[in-house]
Amino acid sequence: MKAIDKLPNECRRVFDKSRFEGKSYEEISQELGISVNTVKYHIKNALASLQMNLSKYLITLLLFFFG
């Protein structure tokens, strides 16, 4: 969860509502008063950031086990 905590506040709020609360982009849009495109933007950025942060851990684990 530390990787999620590193996300910017608005990005994390949108990501949490989408992934952990199971809300649709439309529901998030209405709840936060932002456009659906803004929701998509935050989700895209959150996933890219998480992928980058988590890939660092994967490399470390691979080096630990196979290095």
N, C-alpha and C positions, 0 to 999 in steps of 0.2 A: 504494500500500500504506500510505501514511501515514494515510489515513482509517481503515483497519483497526487500525493501531497505537494509535489513540485510543480504541478500545473498552475497556471495563473487562475485567480479566483473564479472569474466568470466561466472560463473554460472548464474548470473542475466542476462547477455547479451544473453546467449543461451535461457533462459526461456522466456525473453521478445520476442525474435524473433519467438519462437515456439507458445506461447500463445497469444500474442498481435498483432503480425504481420502475424500470420497464416502460417508461413513458415514450410516446411517439414524438417525432419532431414537431408535429403540429401542437400537441399538448404542451411541450416545453416552450414553444414559441408563444403560445397564449399566456402561459403561467408567468413567464419572465418579461413579457412585453417586447419581444424581439422578433425579427422575421425568421421564417423557416430557413432561409439561406444563411442567416447568421448562426443558427443552430448547427447547420451542416458544416459551416466554417469552423466552429469550435470543436465539433466532433472530429473533423479531419485533422486539426492541429493537435488535439489530445492524443489521437491514435499514433500520429507521427512521432510525437514526443515520447510516448510510452515505448514505442518500438525502439527508438534510439537509446533510451535509458536501459531498457531490459536487454538489449543486445550486448551491452557492456558486461552485464552479469553472465550472460551465456558464454562469452569469450573467456571470462575469468574461470568459470566452471570447467570449460573444456581444457584450458591450460592446467588446471588443478588435477583433473582426472587423467589426462593423456599427455601432460607435459613432462 
